[in-house]
């Protein structure tokens, strides 16, 4: 558990792969994101050089009891300087927006590999339903064209997309479904 001066309590030490923020004063859940694995260490919070507050966690699976390590990441979330409470990744807004002392929910920090201003920027991606959604969602972290190197069945694509959602990809469930269907059709297993 980590407490912040802005009135947030961050909890990640559960076995349901969730990282959550609560209003310290009321205990109301403000934000939740599903991770690829459990958070195994106390979250830390720090202030960046630009004045923004960050919360970092270690998300790892296995290893502690001799199990195979399934995930091993350090992930940082940035708290916006201003704005209302929005749940990153879940598509749902918590009800605590107008409560005194409620802070903005964090968003996962990401390096932007490319920007999808025009879908024609990705000639290796075949046309199809869900293509533009995939470009818009995936380009925040990856070059969408990296999908063309994969050849997966629909379940494998769903598992991969679910993993990205757990790491903070921001889309609705319907958009994630569109992405899975597009990828499964555009990049199926080779025969």
Secondary structure, 3 states (H helix, E strand, C coil): CEECCCCEEEECCCCCCEEEEEECCCCCEEEEEECCCCECCCCEEEECCCCCEEEEEEEEECCCCCCCCCEEEEEEEEECCCCCCCCCCCCCCCCCCCCCCCCCCEEECCCCCCCCCCHHHCCCCCCCCCHHHHHHHHCCCCCHHHHHHCCCCHHHHHHHHHHHHHCCCCCCHHHHHHHHHHHHHHCCCCC
